[in-house]
Amino acid sequence: MLQKPEAAELKVIAFDVFGTVVDWHGGIAAEAERMVPGVDGSAFALAWRAGYQPAMRGVMQRIAEGEGGFTLLDELHRSILETVLRDFSITHLDAAQKRELNCAWHRLPAWPDAVAGLTRLKSKYIICSLSNGNIGLLTEMAKNAGLPWDCVLSAEVFKAYKPDPRTYLGVAAVFDTTPGQVMLAAAHHDDLAAARACGLRTGYIERPHEFGPGQSKDVSPQPDNTLHARDIGALADLLGC
């Protein structure tokens, strides 16, 4: 548990966004059902999200092999969408409709506790995003959902996706702090483990319904995390905000 002397040294809380701050499953499922009546929105959302990690790994491999540059998440989402539409036998959407559906990621709803919790944390700490989403996506999302970031940081800034160390250490560099003065707050233990390996503190946020109400997710505490909170409001409680 974060002790009081250490809490005084904490300056920045960087948040993972998809799943931690916003409900990607519920948002994408609703948009899919709106644009494609009759589709199983939950299955569509899960399929679209399932392409995310493989797509990012492919980009990083191509960069390592000198065969391409960094790709924005909007572009990756658009490419994955084509595969999902084909797999769901959806053929009637034109280019404009596909673009609108792809921008559903910009319109994701915040979890009910997110805005109030972030606002409380903002009163004491610098709060920022640290997401693989691109800057335009995250900025529009913040505008739509009312997310009160002090700063929007993205993989786009560092030209690397999490869990590359450049992303976590980049936050400390941007704010001229030590890694230990930064906390990553996330609903994903692999993200937190990578941040911890770079010297950041870590706060786990429970999101048991990240993958939808029908999907179970283990949100048990892990001892290596600095803090474990039910939601962002509870994190603010733990940090005295």
C-alpha beads as a LAMMPS data file, in Angstrom:
LAMMPS data file: protein, C-alpha beads

241 atoms
240 bonds

1 atom types
1 bond types

-500.0 500.0 xlo xhi
-500.0 500.0 ylo yhi
-500.0 500.0 zlo zhi

Masses

1 110.0

Atoms # bond

1 1 1 0.000 0.000 0.000
2 1 1 1.228 3.487 -0.809
3 1 1 2.437 5.097 2.408
4 1 1 1.873 8.756 3.235
5 1 1 5.465 10.000 2.689
6 1 1 5.487 8.358 -0.732
7 1 1 2.053 9.723 -1.560
8 1 1 3.431 13.221 -1.070
9 1 1 6.028 12.498 -3.767
10 1 1 3.517 11.233 -6.322
11 1 1 2.946 13.889 -8.978
12 1 1 1.360 12.302 -12.036
13 1 1 -1.312 9.660 -12.511
14 1 1 -1.406 8.336 -16.070
15 1 1 -4.474 6.338 -17.039
16 1 1 -4.954 3.532 -19.444
17 1 1 -8.170 4.482 -21.223
18 1 1 -9.931 1.623 -23.066
19 1 1 -11.611 -0.499 -20.417
20 1 1 -10.206 1.520 -17.519
21 1 1 -11.826 4.923 -18.078
22 1 1 -14.298 4.192 -20.874
23 1 1 -16.574 1.247 -21.619
24 1 1 -15.341 0.068 -25.025
25 1 1 -17.554 -3.042 -25.059
26 1 1 -20.816 -1.298 -24.300
27 1 1 -20.020 1.614 -26.586
28 1 1 -19.021 -0.445 -29.608
29 1 1 -21.880 -2.914 -29.136
30 1 1 -24.422 -0.063 -29.095
31 1 1 -22.921 1.628 -32.176
32 1 1 -22.790 -1.652 -34.101
33 1 1 -26.440 -2.370 -33.329
34 1 1 -27.398 1.173 -34.345
35 1 1 -25.657 0.972 -37.704
36 1 1 -26.253 -2.698 -38.443
37 1 1 -29.731 -3.604 -37.145
38 1 1 -29.955 -7.231 -36.141
39 1 1 -26.242 -7.716 -35.516
40 1 1 -25.096 -9.218 -32.205
41 1 1 -23.469 -6.066 -30.865
42 1 1 -21.618 -7.811 -28.064
43 1 1 -20.082 -10.403 -30.382
44 1 1 -19.191 -7.673 -32.881
45 1 1 -17.451 -5.602 -30.195
46 1 1 -15.505 -8.586 -28.893
47 1 1 -14.404 -9.574 -32.392
48 1 1 -13.241 -6.048 -33.199
49 1 1 -11.300 -5.763 -29.961
50 1 1 -9.751 -9.211 -30.479
51 1 1 -7.898 -7.916 -33.529
52 1 1 -6.238 -5.121 -31.569
53 1 1 -3.190 -6.842 -30.055
54 1 1 -2.268 -8.849 -33.185
55 1 1 -2.497 -5.703 -35.307
56 1 1 -0.176 -3.768 -33.002
57 1 1 2.325 -6.605 -32.863
58 1 1 2.353 -6.685 -36.645
59 1 1 3.140 -2.966 -36.840
60 1 1 5.968 -3.199 -34.316
61 1 1 7.437 -6.189 -36.122
62 1 1 7.396 -4.315 -39.429
63 1 1 9.066 -1.319 -37.790
64 1 1 11.737 -3.559 -36.270
65 1 1 12.382 -5.056 -39.696
66 1 1 12.602 -1.613 -41.287
67 1 1 9.531 -2.162 -43.430
68 1 1 7.208 0.564 -42.176
69 1 1 6.501 3.343 -39.716
70 1 1 4.259 3.838 -36.728
71 1 1 0.546 3.407 -37.462
72 1 1 -2.223 5.296 -35.696
73 1 1 -4.801 3.232 -33.848
74 1 1 -7.565 4.757 -35.985
75 1 1 -5.927 3.144 -39.012
76 1 1 -5.517 -0.190 -37.245
77 1 1 -9.156 -0.137 -36.164
78 1 1 -10.223 0.572 -39.744
79 1 1 -8.215 -2.371 -41.046
80 1 1 -9.556 -4.719 -38.361
81 1 1 -13.090 -3.518 -39.090
82 1 1 -12.871 -4.812 -42.660
83 1 1 -12.080 -8.282 -41.351
84 1 1 -14.892 -8.169 -38.798
85 1 1 -17.436 -7.009 -41.385
86 1 1 -16.414 -9.855 -43.649
87 1 1 -16.616 -12.394 -40.827
88 1 1 -20.120 -11.162 -39.935
89 1 1 -21.182 -11.181 -43.616
90 1 1 -21.945 -7.451 -43.502
91 1 1 -21.592 -6.100 -47.031
92 1 1 -23.965 -3.134 -47.307
93 1 1 -21.949 -0.409 -45.548
94 1 1 -20.419 2.190 -47.854
95 1 1 -17.127 4.039 -47.196
96 1 1 -18.798 6.865 -45.266
97 1 1 -20.709 4.436 -43.061
98 1 1 -17.560 2.455 -42.340
99 1 1 -15.800 5.659 -41.357
100 1 1 -18.662 6.578 -39.039
101 1 1 -18.596 3.145 -37.440
102 1 1 -14.819 3.319 -37.053
103 1 1 -15.216 6.637 -35.239
104 1 1 -17.347 4.846 -32.648
105 1 1 -14.078 4.447 -30.751
106 1 1 -14.014 8.259 -30.435
107 1 1 -17.467 8.258 -28.853
108 1 1 -17.092 5.634 -26.149
109 1 1 -18.957 6.373 -22.922
110 1 1 -17.092 6.896 -19.668
111 1 1 -17.703 4.449 -16.853
112 1 1 -20.170 6.038 -14.386
113 1 1 -17.474 6.764 -11.786
114 1 1 -14.835 8.056 -14.194
115 1 1 -15.503 11.784 -14.611
116 1 1 -16.148 12.478 -10.934
117 1 1 -13.192 10.336 -9.867
118 1 1 -10.806 11.962 -12.334
119 1 1 -11.975 15.414 -11.265
120 1 1 -11.160 14.596 -7.651
121 1 1 -7.706 13.279 -8.545
122 1 1 -7.060 16.327 -10.721
123 1 1 -7.391 18.551 -7.656
124 1 1 -4.151 17.093 -6.265
125 1 1 -2.271 15.417 -9.119
126 1 1 -1.557 15.901 -12.797
127 1 1 -3.794 13.430 -14.601
128 1 1 -3.258 12.324 -18.172
129 1 1 -4.119 9.546 -20.552
130 1 1 -1.517 6.957 -21.525
131 1 1 -3.211 4.957 -24.240
132 1 1 -2.398 3.265 -27.499
133 1 1 -5.162 5.385 -28.981
134 1 1 -3.979 8.254 -31.168
135 1 1 -4.177 11.887 -30.081
136 1 1 -7.154 12.807 -32.250
137 1 1 -9.136 9.798 -31.057
138 1 1 -8.387 10.465 -27.384
139 1 1 -9.097 14.188 -27.645
140 1 1 -12.477 13.662 -29.284
141 1 1 -13.265 10.958 -26.743
142 1 1 -12.428 13.334 -23.887
143 1 1 -14.600 16.046 -25.425
144 1 1 -17.545 13.671 -25.908
145 1 1 -17.307 11.976 -22.519
146 1 1 -16.261 15.009 -20.450
147 1 1 -12.925 13.499 -19.375
148 1 1 -10.981 16.257 -17.553
149 1 1 -7.428 15.375 -18.590
150 1 1 -4.647 17.852 -17.852
151 1 1 -2.826 16.395 -20.846
152 1 1 -3.518 13.826 -23.561
153 1 1 -0.561 11.462 -23.931
154 1 1 -0.649 8.685 -26.465
155 1 1 1.475 6.030 -28.089
156 1 1 1.514 8.459 -31.009
157 1 1 3.688 10.856 -28.952
158 1 1 6.314 8.193 -28.301
159 1 1 5.958 6.324 -31.616
160 1 1 5.599 3.092 -29.664
161 1 1 2.689 1.113 -28.272
162 1 1 2.427 -0.047 -24.698
163 1 1 4.026 -2.149 -23.268
164 1 1 7.133 -0.609 -24.866
165 1 1 9.157 1.064 -22.053
166 1 1 9.307 4.282 -24.094
167 1 1 5.650 4.897 -23.319
168 1 1 5.906 4.626 -19.533
169 1 1 9.247 6.388 -19.226
170 1 1 7.983 8.970 -21.690
171 1 1 5.384 10.159 -19.178
172 1 1 8.089 10.875 -16.617
173 1 1 10.149 12.682 -19.257
174 1 1 7.224 14.847 -20.389
175 1 1 6.610 16.074 -16.849
176 1 1 10.291 16.117 -15.780
177 1 1 9.728 13.681 -12.944
178 1 1 11.296 10.420 -11.873
179 1 1 9.441 7.237 -12.860
180 1 1 8.608 6.742 -9.179
181 1 1 6.673 10.000 -9.160
182 1 1 4.310 8.595 -11.780
183 1 1 1.531 6.078 -11.234
184 1 1 -0.122 4.116 -14.013
185 1 1 -3.767 3.383 -13.278
186 1 1 -5.202 0.565 -15.375
187 1 1 -7.639 -2.318 -15.412
188 1 1 -5.063 -4.649 -16.994
189 1 1 -2.371 -6.411 -14.988
190 1 1 -0.039 -6.869 -17.973
191 1 1 -0.001 -3.109 -18.578
192 1 1 0.699 -2.493 -14.905
193 1 1 3.488 -5.075 -14.792
194 1 1 5.238 -3.396 -17.722
195 1 1 4.918 0.007 -16.053
196 1 1 6.233 -1.372 -12.779
197 1 1 9.279 -2.795 -14.567
198 1 1 10.059 0.783 -15.620
199 1 1 9.886 2.035 -12.045
200 1 1 6.351 3.456 -12.061
201 1 1 3.868 2.928 -9.275
202 1 1 0.736 1.083 -10.223
203 1 1 -2.929 1.325 -9.327
204 1 1 -5.292 -1.439 -10.397
205 1 1 -8.860 -0.425 -11.217
206 1 1 -11.461 -3.186 -11.095
207 1 1 -13.602 -3.395 -14.224
208 1 1 -15.359 -6.743 -13.862
209 1 1 -17.689 -6.049 -16.809
210 1 1 -15.064 -4.759 -19.248
211 1 1 -15.949 -7.498 -21.738
212 1 1 -19.685 -7.196 -21.185
213 1 1 -22.074 -8.377 -18.478
214 1 1 -21.940 -11.941 -19.789
215 1 1 -18.148 -12.225 -19.534
216 1 1 -16.456 -12.881 -16.196
217 1 1 -13.162 -11.162 -15.444
218 1 1 -10.938 -11.914 -12.464
219 1 1 -10.334 -8.647 -10.610
220 1 1 -8.550 -10.134 -7.604
221 1 1 -5.831 -7.980 -6.008
222 1 1 -2.233 -8.692 -6.953
223 1 1 0.353 -7.872 -4.300
224 1 1 2.832 -6.217 -6.654
225 1 1 0.499 -3.303 -7.364
226 1 1 0.918 -0.199 -5.226
227 1 1 -2.845 0.289 -4.884
228 1 1 -5.987 -1.677 -5.703
229 1 1 -9.263 0.180 -6.116
230 1 1 -12.838 -0.787 -6.902
231 1 1 -13.135 2.182 -9.283
232 1 1 -11.605 5.611 -9.922
233 1 1 -13.533 7.187 -7.074
234 1 1 -12.105 4.585 -4.717
235 1 1 -8.613 5.377 -6.040
236 1 1 -9.257 9.029 -5.163
237 1 1 -10.290 7.906 -1.668
238 1 1 -7.053 5.977 -1.227
239 1 1 -5.002 8.975 -2.346
240 1 1 -6.819 11.407 -0.078
241 1 1 -8.558 13.408 -2.792

Bonds

1 1 1 2
2 1 2 3
3 1 3 4
4 1 4 5
5 1 5 6
6 1 6 7
7 1 7 8
8 1 8 9
9 1 9 10
10 1 10 11
11 1 11 12
12 1 12 13
13 1 13 14
14 1 14 15
15 1 15 16
16 1 16 17
17 1 17 18
18 1 18 19
19 1 19 20
20 1 20 21
21 1 21 22
22 1 22 23
23 1 23 24
24 1 24 25
25 1 25 26
26 1 26 27
27 1 27 28
28 1 28 29
29 1 29 30
30 1 30 31
31 1 31 32
32 1 32 33
33 1 33 34
34 1 34 35
35 1 35 36
36 1 36 37
37 1 37 38
38 1 38 39
39 1 39 40
40 1 40 41
41 1 41 42
42 1 42 43
43 1 43 44
44 1 44 45
45 1 45 46
46 1 46 47
47 1 47 48
48 1 48 49
49 1 49 50
50 1 50 51
51 1 51 52
52 1 52 53
53 1 53 54
54 1 54 55
55 1 55 56
56 1 56 57
57 1 57 58
58 1 58 59
59 1 59 60
60 1 60 61
61 1 61 62
62 1 62 63
63 1 63 64
64 1 64 65
65 1 65 66
66 1 66 67
67 1 67 68
68 1 68 69
69 1 69 70
70 1 70 71
71 1 71 72
72 1 72 73
73 1 73 74
74 1 74 75
75 1 75 76
76 1 76 77
77 1 77 78
78 1 78 79
79 1 79 80
80 1 80 81
81 1 81 82
82 1 82 83
83 1 83 84
84 1 84 85
85 1 85 86
86 1 86 87
87 1 87 88
88 1 88 89
89 1 89 90
90 1 90 91
91 1 91 92
92 1 92 93
93 1 93 94
94 1 94 95
95 1 95 96
96 1 96 97
97 1 97 98
98 1 98 99
99 1 99 100
100 1 100 101
101 1 101 102
102 1 102 103
103 1 103 104
104 1 104 105
105 1 105 106
106 1 106 107
107 1 107 108
108 1 108 109
109 1 109 110
110 1 110 111
111 1 111 112
112 1 112 113
113 1 113 114
114 1 114 115
115 1 115 116
116 1 116 117
117 1 117 118
118 1 118 119
119 1 119 120
120 1 120 121
121 1 121 122
122 1 122 123
123 1 123 124
124 1 124 125
125 1 125 126
126 1 126 127
127 1 127 128
128 1 128 129
129 1 129 130
130 1 130 131
131 1 131 132
132 1 132 133
133 1 133 134
134 1 134 135
135 1 135 136
136 1 136 137
137 1 137 138
138 1 138 139
139 1 139 140
140 1 140 141
141 1 141 142
142 1 142 143
143 1 143 144
144 1 144 145
145 1 145 146
146 1 146 147
147 1 147 148
148 1 148 149
149 1 149 150
150 1 150 151
151 1 151 152
152 1 152 153
153 1 153 154
154 1 154 155
155 1 155 156
156 1 156 157
157 1 157 158
158 1 158 159
159 1 159 160
160 1 160 161
161 1 161 162
162 1 162 163
163 1 163 164
164 1 164 165
165 1 165 166
166 1 166 167
167 1 167 168
168 1 168 169
169 1 169 170
170 1 170 171
171 1 171 172
172 1 172 173
173 1 173 174
174 1 174 175
175 1 175 176
176 1 176 177
177 1 177 178
178 1 178 179
179 1 179 180
180 1 180 181
181 1 181 182
182 1 182 183
183 1 183 184
184 1 184 185
185 1 185 186
186 1 186 187
187 1 187 188
188 1 188 189
189 1 189 190
190 1 190 191
191 1 191 192
192 1 192 193
193 1 193 194
194 1 194 195
195 1 195 196
196 1 196 197
197 1 197 198
198 1 198 199
199 1 199 200
200 1 200 201
201 1 201 202
202 1 202 203
203 1 203 204
204 1 204 205
205 1 205 206
206 1 206 207
207 1 207 208
208 1 208 209
209 1 209 210
210 1 210 211
211 1 211 212
212 1 212 213
213 1 213 214
214 1 214 215
215 1 215 216
216 1 216 217
217 1 217 218
218 1 218 219
219 1 219 220
220 1 220 221
221 1 221 222
222 1 222 223
223 1 223 224
224 1 224 225
225 1 225 226
226 1 226 227
227 1 227 228
228 1 228 229
229 1 229 230
230 1 230 231
231 1 231 232
232 1 232 233
233 1 233 234
234 1 234 235
235 1 235 236
236 1 236 237
237 1 237 238
238 1 238 239
239 1 239 240
240 1 240 241
